[in-house]
Amino acid sequence: MLLAFISSQNNIDKLDEIRQNNLKITGLQEGTANTDIPVIVWLSHGVHGNETSSTEAAMKTAYELLQPQNAKYLENTVVLLDPCLNPDGRDRYVNWYI
C-alpha cells in the first residue's frame, strides 16, 4: 500500500507536529490545539475493484497538485493521496483484460 504526502516543503518538514495538533483538535489527544495549521485533505482512489482508471486519476491529481502554479494551495494544505485503496480488487479486474 502506498500513501503520498503532498504539501509545501515547510509543511512536509513538520508533518508530525501537524499530525499531533490535528489529534488535539479532534479531542483524541490532550492539550491545547493550534488552530492556525494547514488543512489536511485525504484523497482515496480505487475503493471498488472494478474501477480501472482510478490509479491513473490519482497520478494525474498528484501531477496537477505539484505544478508550480499550484504551490500557493500547498502552503496551507497537506494532501494525503492513496492511489489505490483496493489494490487486490483492481489487480483482479485488470487481469480480465489480459
N, C-alpha and C positions, 0 to 999 in steps of 0.2 A: 504494500500500500504506500502511496506517495501523497505527501501534503506539501504544497508550496506556500511559502510566506512571501507576499509581495507588498512592499512599502518603501518609504524613503530609507536611506541608509541610517539616518538618525533613529528612526523607529525600530529598524532591524537590530541596531546595537543595544536597544533596551527592551527587547521582547519580553524578557522575564519580568521586568518591572511593570510593563503594560499588562501582562497576564495576572500578576499579583493584584494590581489595582482593580482589574475587572472582577476578580473574585471578591474584593471588598465591596464593590458597587452592588453585586448580586446578593451579598449577605452570606456568601459561602466561606468567608474568611473575616475574622475580626479586625477592626482597625478603621481609621478614617480614610475614606477614599478621596483621591484627587479627581475632580470631575473635568479637569482640563486635560484630557487624554485623547489619543486617537480613537476613532470609531473602529470596531472590529467587525469585519464582514466575512462570513463563511459561505463559500460557494461550493456546493457538491454537485458533481455531474455524474451521469450514468447510474442512477439508482435502479433503473429497470434493466434487466438483462438484454432486452430486445431493442435497446437504443444504440444503434451502430455508430452514430456520429457524435455522441456526447463527448468522447475524449478529444476529438478534433475541435469541437466547440470550446472546450476548456483551454486548449492550446492557443486558439485564436483570442480568447479572453485574456490570457496571460500576455500574449504578444501586444495586444492593444493597451493593456494597463502599463506596460513597460516602455511605451513610446514616449519620447522626450516631452511632447506637448501635454501629456497626462501626468507629469511629475507633480504638479501642484495638488492633484487629488490625493496622491500618496503621502503627502506631508501630514495629513490629518486622518489617514485611514491605514489600517492593516488588513490586507485581504488574505484569508486562508483559502487556498484553492485546492480542492480534492478533485483530480481529473477523472476518477472512476471509483465511485462508491461501491460498485458491484463488479469487480474485475472478473470473477468466475462466470457470472451470468453473461457478461459481454463476450468473453472468450468462447463460451459455448455457442452463442448466437452467431458470432462472426465466422466460426468454423463451418457453419452451414453453407457458406458461400464458396468454400474451397472445393 
